[in-house]
């Protein structure tokens, strides 16, 4: 889940669904409530730890933190995204397609209403990726908002927090800040993440509890629409902004040279699809033998 939350492809929520720990994750998130505050006030710390399923959340949090540090200090994804956009976006594209395949399989036979929600979600996804400007503010309030929106992906199957940052044009900015321990960015982002988890997560949990199929098919549709932005072969336009070349427009194009970098991008796309499907199959086999993390 940690690696999935860092890479703008598979969401942590999707990985939790694939691995069979999704319900436990939802219950752990919902446990941060007034009961927890009362237990802490009464100094019943053991009961408070059990209430939030601390033995589950601690290794989960350690995995997410470890993945963030690895992909910012050991293997810098922001640098790779700048230097090799076609190959990295090819991998992201494959991960998203694989997630769509897995999520559709979890729904079973599609109904007419499902197709309607799928189309609605696709149109919404296309609108989002085409409306968000190519340059967004770097002020603390926007970093706070970015953190609040990104954290929702931890419990939302289909959309990764990193993908939200990618849409908001803050993926490189935030990961660079983490890699260089820039607390002027890290602190507002972390505060936004905490507030988002406390506020938005309850709405998402309610929607998934009462309208699970409608919510999930709409999310899958949004993923389909987002493929427009993640298609690795784009005609990109740049302008000089504040002394740096900034991307101002991008339109998907069909690859014209199937050799070299484009061939590698295609191979990484296939690898991304295969990775998600294989993980899903292994998780199902593990649960079938009774050793899943349920």
Buried (B, 14 or more C-beta within 10 A) or exposed (E): BBBBBBBBBBBBBBBBBBBBBBEBBBEBBBBBEEEBEEBEEEEEEEBBBEBBBBEBBEEBEEBBEEBBBBBBEEEBBBBBBEEBBBBBBBBBBBBBBBBBBBBBEBBEEEEEEBEBBBBBBBBBBBEBBEEEEBEBBEEBEBBBBBBBBBBBBBBBBBBBBBBBBBBBBBBBBBBBBBBEEEEEBBBBBBBBBBBBBBEBBBEBBEBBEEEEBBBBBBBBBBBBBBBBBBBBBBEEEEEEEEEEEBBEEBEEEEBEEEEEBBBBBBBBBBBBBEBBBEBBEEBBEBBEEEEBEE
